[in-house]
Amino acid sequence: MKKFFFGLLAGALLTFALTTSAQYLNYFSDVPAGEWYSDATEFLKQYGIVNGYADGTFGPNNNLKRSEMSVMLTQAMAELGHKRAVCVAQPYETDIGSMHYPVSMAYKDASDGQGLGQMFTASDCGRLEEFLNNADGEYIYGSSLELKNIPSSKLMSELQKIGYECEFLGDNPNECQGWILSDTVKADALFSLKHYWHEILHEGCVNCG
């Protein structure tokens, strides 16, 4: 069955210290939290190794085809190779004097290699403290986030707690996809957004490395 294979595959990948979210994200309607294979399935989805079906299901009890297994193993090996390369790469000094850290494929599209992508990758590689010590340390007023859709209630609460406001004054925050920092905050205050990265379309970082 799928769930048995995925449990083994995720377990093998986790031995290389790839990390799962602290909060279960419930990607698939037929994979509830608390099942023995739930975390493994979530982990593989986060890293693009499994995608499920168009109707939002995963089919954990379906038989696994050889073609499906071949594709997933190929993607898993590519992710392992990329992570090894990213985690051994050294940061470099930018033209403005800040340190730029490598960014994993898992975060690159939405971050464009900016602050959040660097911070989350450093965390995956066990280098978060080093990153925070070398980073400029602050996100300043005007840094923005564009979401893929309207925010989940948990993400909206987290954004407001950090200090983000809806970009267009008067818009209902429950329907707001553009958010902007209303003050300067410490970079590590934004680390909680790692749990909601799947909801973020693009980061607009002011004065980041």
Secondary structure, 3 states (H helix, E strand, C coil): CHHHHHHHHHHHHHCCCCCCCCCCCCCCCCCCCCCCCHHHHHHHHHCCCCCCCCCCCCCCCCCCCHHHHHHHHHHHHHHHHHHHHHHHCCCEECCCCCEECCCCHHHHHHHCCCHHHHHHHHHHCCCHHHHHHHCCCEECCCCEEEECCCCCHHHHHHHHHHCEEECCCCCCHHHCCEEEECCCEEHHHHHHHHHHHHHEEEEECCCCC
